[in-house]
C-alpha cells in the first residue's frame, strides 16, 4: 500500500458515541473463511512483485476467479516506469458485475506486492520481497468474496459494481534509496487507470478502496483525504459497520493523510473515493501496524475477524444502494 504523506498518527481513541443506529442489516452473510482462502491462494503464488512469474500467474488466477463469478473482465495492460527507471509490465484488472447498468459503484484494491521489506526491523531484510498477505492480498480477497456472494445471490443489486484491482501500487521509492520521494512513484496503476479509464466516459456514484483490511488488531480510522473528498461516503460506511455489529473496528476519529490509490481516482478520474485502511496510532514501528513492509506480512498475521468486519460492512453498503 502506498505510503504516507502524513502517517496515520491520530492519538484520538475510539470515540464510539454509543448512539444506536436505526439502519437494519441487509444482504447475505460474508464468509470470512472463503475470503481467508482467497488471501491464502494469492500468497501461494509467492510475492506478487512486478515483472515476476508469481505476479503474472496470480493475475491470471484473479481474472479467472472473477469470470467464474459472472463478472465481465477487462485487463488494462501498460508498461509503466518505476522510480528507478525500471519498465513495469502492469495489468489493472477490472471486473464488472451487471455491466449493463449505468449507475455504478467502484470497489478497488491493489494486487501487487512491495519488492522490498524496507520497514523491517532487521536491516538484512530490507531488500527482500514482501509476501503482502495484508498489504495487497486482503483487499483482493474481500472483493473476490463479494463477487462470489453477488453471483450466488438471486437478489440482484440495483446498481452495477466495478471491482478494480490496481497494479504497480507498491513500487514506490524504498526507504534505503537516496532518490527523493515526491509521492508520485506510488499508485502507478491507479494513476494510469484514472487517466485512461477502461471505458470512455466511465462514471461511478462513488468508490471505496480496500487497503490492508485483513490484519490482526486492525482498526480503521477516517482517513483525512477521504474526509476531504467524500465525507458523506465515510459516514455511510461507518454507519454500515455499526449496523452490522462491527462499529468497534471502524473508529469514530480521524486518522492521517495517506498517499494511496484513492488520490488519483479522486483527483483525476473525479470519482469521490474513500480509503478503508488500517491504522495503528500506538504502534511504535509503523502506524500501519507491525507487519507493514516487513517479511512477516504473511498469512500467520491475517485475522478472519478483520476480514469479516470489513466484508460484512461492504455487503451492508452495497445492498443498501438504490437505483
SULTA-V391966 format. One record per residue. N is the residue number from 1. RES is the residue in one letter. PHI is phi in whole degrees, 0 to 359 (none if undefined). PSI is psi in radians with two decimals (NA if undefined). OMEGA is omega in whole degrees, 0 to 359 (* if undefined). Layout:
n,res,phi,psi,omega
N,RES,PHI,PSI,OMEGA
N,RES,PHI,PSI,OMEGA
//
This chain:
n,res,phi,psi,omega
1,X,none,2.59,189
2,X,290,2.57,190
3,X,271,2.93,198
4,X,288,2.50,159
5,X,276,-0.87,169
6,X,230,2.25,185
7,X,299,2.74,174
8,X,289,1.51,193
9,X,236,0.41,178
10,X,298,2.33,176
11,X,266,0.07,178
12,X,290,2.43,176
13,X,270,2.99,180
14,X,305,2.12,181
15,X,255,0.78,180
16,X,301,1.96,189
17,X,288,-0.35,179
18,X,83,0.00,179
19,X,284,2.32,184
20,X,281,2.42,177
21,X,267,2.59,179
22,X,267,-0.02,179
23,X,291,2.32,180
24,X,263,2.53,177
25,X,299,2.46,178
26,X,225,2.80,174
27,X,85,3.04,182
28,X,284,2.96,178
29,X,280,2.24,177
30,X,284,2.22,184
31,X,269,1.79,182
32,X,293,-0.54,178
33,X,295,-0.70,178
34,X,294,-0.79,178
35,X,298,-0.72,178
36,X,301,-0.74,180
37,X,295,-0.66,177
38,X,296,-0.67,178
39,X,295,-0.81,181
40,X,298,-0.69,181
41,X,295,-0.69,178
42,X,298,-0.76,181
43,X,293,-0.46,180
44,X,297,-0.40,176
45,X,287,-0.31,188
46,X,99,-3.14,177
47,X,301,2.21,183
48,X,272,1.08,182
49,X,280,2.50,181
50,X,308,2.49,176
51,X,66,0.50,177
52,X,239,2.79,179
53,X,296,-0.68,179
54,X,300,-0.75,178
55,X,301,-0.88,185
56,X,292,-0.69,179
57,X,295,-0.72,179
58,X,295,-0.68,178
59,X,301,-0.75,179
60,X,295,-0.65,178
61,X,295,-0.76,179
62,X,301,-0.80,179
63,X,303,-0.83,183
64,X,294,-0.63,179
65,X,294,-0.79,179
66,X,297,-0.68,177
67,X,296,-0.71,178
68,X,302,-0.56,181
69,X,264,0.42,169
70,X,82,0.15,180
71,X,277,2.57,168
72,X,274,2.20,188
73,X,245,2.33,172
74,X,244,2.29,175
75,X,255,1.93,181
76,X,265,1.78,185
77,X,261,2.49,179
78,X,200,2.64,171
79,X,261,1.94,182
80,X,258,2.88,184
81,X,248,2.12,178
82,X,288,2.95,183
83,X,303,-0.50,183
84,X,261,0.20,179
85,X,88,-0.03,180
86,X,293,2.22,173
87,X,289,2.22,183
88,X,248,2.04,180
89,X,280,1.75,191
90,X,253,2.51,174
91,X,224,1.94,169
92,X,277,2.26,182
93,X,254,2.06,182
94,X,247,1.98,182
95,X,246,2.10,189
96,X,248,2.20,172
97,X,266,2.24,183
98,X,52,1.06,184
99,X,297,-0.27,182
100,X,285,-0.28,183
101,X,277,2.45,182
102,X,276,-0.49,178
103,X,274,2.10,191
104,X,226,2.66,174
105,X,242,2.38,179
106,X,261,2.21,173
107,X,236,2.24,188
108,X,218,2.82,177
109,X,198,2.88,174
110,X,260,2.62,184
111,X,244,-0.08,177
112,X,274,2.93,181
113,X,245,2.71,175
114,X,293,2.19,181
115,X,289,-0.31,187
116,X,223,2.29,177
117,X,276,1.12,192
118,X,280,-0.03,174
119,X,249,0.22,180
120,X,291,2.45,179
121,X,296,-0.34,178
122,X,260,1.97,185
123,X,297,-0.35,178
124,X,290,-0.20,179
125,X,263,-0.04,191
126,X,297,-0.41,180
127,X,252,0.23,176
128,X,270,2.60,180
129,X,288,2.74,179
130,X,261,2.35,179
131,X,295,-0.60,175
132,X,70,0.65,177
133,X,297,-0.80,176
134,X,272,-0.86,185
135,X,277,1.32,180
136,X,136,-1.22,188
137,X,294,-0.60,185
138,X,296,-0.74,180
139,X,295,-0.75,178
140,X,296,-0.69,180
141,X,299,-0.75,178
142,X,297,-0.74,180
143,X,296,-0.72,179
144,X,296,-0.71,178
145,X,293,-0.65,175
146,X,298,-0.76,179
147,X,297,-0.69,179
148,X,296,-0.77,179
149,X,296,-0.76,180
150,X,298,-0.69,181
151,X,293,-0.64,183
152,X,280,-0.35,187
153,X,274,2.22,179
154,X,285,-0.29,175
155,X,277,1.91,183
156,X,275,2.45,177
157,X,294,2.70,179
158,X,278,-0.15,181
159,X,233,2.77,175
160,X,273,2.67,179
161,X,237,2.35,172
162,X,246,1.95,175
163,X,271,2.01,182
164,X,246,2.09,175
165,X,262,1.87,181
166,X,279,2.43,177
167,X,257,2.99,173
168,X,53,0.63,179
169,X,277,-0.64,194
170,X,255,0.49,178
171,X,262,0.39,182
172,X,294,2.85,184
173,X,309,2.17,178
174,X,288,2.72,182
175,X,296,-0.47,181
176,X,277,-0.10,181
177,X,279,2.65,175
178,X,266,0.11,176
179,X,286,2.38,178
180,X,289,2.20,181
181,X,268,1.88,179
182,X,264,0.09,179
183,X,92,-0.30,185
184,X,278,-0.12,180
185,X,277,-0.13,179
186,X,263,2.81,172
187,X,56,0.73,184
188,X,294,-0.71,179
189,X,295,-0.72,178
190,X,293,-0.67,176
191,X,300,-0.77,181
192,X,294,-0.80,181
193,X,298,-0.77,183
194,X,298,-0.58,180
195,X,271,-0.23,183
196,X,219,1.21,186
197,X,303,2.52,187
198,X,295,-0.36,174
199,X,225,2.37,181
200,X,300,2.28,179
201,X,75,0.29,182
202,X,301,2.36,176
203,X,224,2.63,173
204,X,224,2.59,179
205,X,300,-0.75,175
206,X,193,3.02,179
207,X,229,2.67,175
208,X,229,2.12,177
209,X,264,2.31,178
210,X,251,1.99,183
211,X,224,2.08,181
212,X,59,1.11,187
213,X,246,0.41,180
214,X,225,0.14,188
215,X,279,2.72,175
216,X,296,2.42,177
217,X,70,0.29,184
218,X,290,2.48,169
219,X,223,2.57,186
220,X,243,1.95,177
221,X,268,2.87,180
222,X,281,1.73,184
223,X,299,2.42,193
224,X,293,-0.68,177
225,X,294,-0.61,176
226,X,300,-0.72,178
227,X,294,-0.62,180
228,X,292,-0.78,187
229,X,268,-0.51,190
230,X,206,0.96,184
231,X,298,-0.54,179
232,X,294,-0.58,178
233,X,286,-0.65,174
234,X,302,-0.84,180
235,X,300,-0.72,179
236,X,299,-0.80,183
237,X,291,-0.76,181
238,X,294,-0.63,176
239,X,293,-0.66,178
240,X,296,-0.71,179
241,X,299,-0.74,178
242,X,295,-0.68,183
243,X,297,-0.55,182
244,X,258,0.21,172
245,X,87,0.30,181
246,X,240,0.50,180
247,X,299,-0.46,181
248,X,293,-0.39,178
249,X,279,-0.49,184
250,X,254,1.66,190
251,X,285,2.34,180
252,X,276,1.13,178
253,X,202,2.66,183
254,X,273,2.42,176
255,X,262,-2.69,183
256,X,269,-3.07,179
257,X,263,2.09,187
258,X,246,2.23,175
259,X,279,1.71,186
260,X,221,-3.11,185
261,X,301,-0.42,183
262,X,289,-0.32,182
263,X,293,-0.92,177
264,X,296,-0.52,177
265,X,296,-0.73,177
266,X,289,-0.89,190
267,X,283,-0.62,185
268,X,255,-0.89,180
269,X,283,-0.28,177
270,X,62,0.60,175
271,X,255,2.07,181
272,X,297,2.01,190
273,X,225,2.39,180
274,X,250,2.86,181
275,X,242,1.96,169
276,X,271,1.89,188
277,X,217,2.42,183
278,X,296,2.56,179
279,X,219,2.20,180
280,X,236,1.40,187
281,X,297,-0.35,182
282,X,256,0.11,180
283,X,277,2.10,184
284,X,293,-0.63,185
285,X,288,-0.72,179
286,X,195,2.48,176
287,X,289,-0.10,173
288,X,264,0.14,177
289,X,101,2.90,188
290,X,288,-0.26,182
291,X,264,-0.15,188
292,X,299,2.13,179
293,X,55,0.73,176
294,X,231,2.97,180
295,X,283,-0.11,179
296,X,260,0.27,172
297,X,281,1.30,187
298,X,230,-3.13,185
299,X,295,-0.41,179
300,X,295,-0.34,182
301,X,251,0.28,174
302,X,264,2.39,184
303,X,242,2.10,178
304,X,302,-0.58,180
305,X,296,-0.66,177
306,X,293,-0.79,178
307,X,302,-0.73,179
308,X,296,-0.77,182
309,X,300,-0.82,181
310,X,288,-0.78,183
311,X,296,-0.76,180
312,X,291,-0.58,175
313,X,297,-0.74,179
314,X,295,-0.69,175
315,X,302,-0.80,180
316,X,300,-0.75,180
317,X,296,-0.88,186
318,X,292,-0.73,180
319,X,287,-0.24,176
320,X,274,-0.09,181
321,X,283,2.44,175
322,X,250,2.88,179
323,X,299,NA,*
//
